[in-house]
Amino acid sequence: MLFRKDIDPRCSYCAKGCRISENEVLCKKKGIVSPEYHCHAFRYDPLLRQPPQPVRLNTGHLSEEDFKL
């Protein structure tokens, strides 16, 4: 859901912010804030959003027989 319309506003993926460390974002309006913070000037930038890692497939229990037709 990278391009949903109902995105929770956060400075970590705001167009006016720039991440300076893992726990800090430099905002053009508010200065240094936490990534979870947001203000009225929030503007969503989908390129800054980091989607969650996909679940890794556990192939340990699969055999050759599982792939035969």
SVG drawing of the C-alpha trace seen along z (x, -y; Angstrom):
<svg xmlns="http://www.w3.org/2000/svg" viewBox="-8 -27 30 63">
<polyline fill="none" stroke="black" stroke-width="0.4" points="0.0,0.0 2.7,-2.4 0.3,-4.9 -2.7,-4.8 -4.7,-8.0 -5.1,-7.7 -1.4,-7.8 -0.6,-8.6 1.5,-11.8 5.0,-11.4 8.1,-13.5 10.1,-10.4 8.4,-10.5 7.5,-14.2 8.8,-16.1 9.9,-19.0 12.0,-16.7 15.5,-15.2 16.6,-12.3 19.9,-13.1 20.0,-10.0 17.9,-7.0 16.1,-9.0 16.1,-12.5 14.6,-14.3 15.6,-17.9 12.3,-19.7 12.3,-22.9 9.5,-24.3 10.2,-22.9 13.9,-22.1 15.1,-18.8 12.2,-16.5 11.6,-12.8 10.6,-10.7 7.1,-10.0 6.4,-13.7 4.2,-15.6 2.8,-19.2 0.3,-21.0 3.0,-21.5 3.2,-17.7 3.5,-16.8 3.7,-13.1 6.7,-12.0 6.3,-8.3 9.9,-8.0 11.0,-8.6 8.7,-5.9 10.4,-2.5 8.0,0.3 8.3,3.2 10.5,6.1 8.6,9.0 8.2,12.2 10.9,14.7 9.7,18.0 10.6,21.0 11.8,23.6 13.3,26.1 10.2,28.4 9.8,28.5 11.1,31.4 11.5,32.2 8.1,34.0 6.3,30.8 7.3,29.3 6.3,32.2 3.1,32.1"/>
</svg>
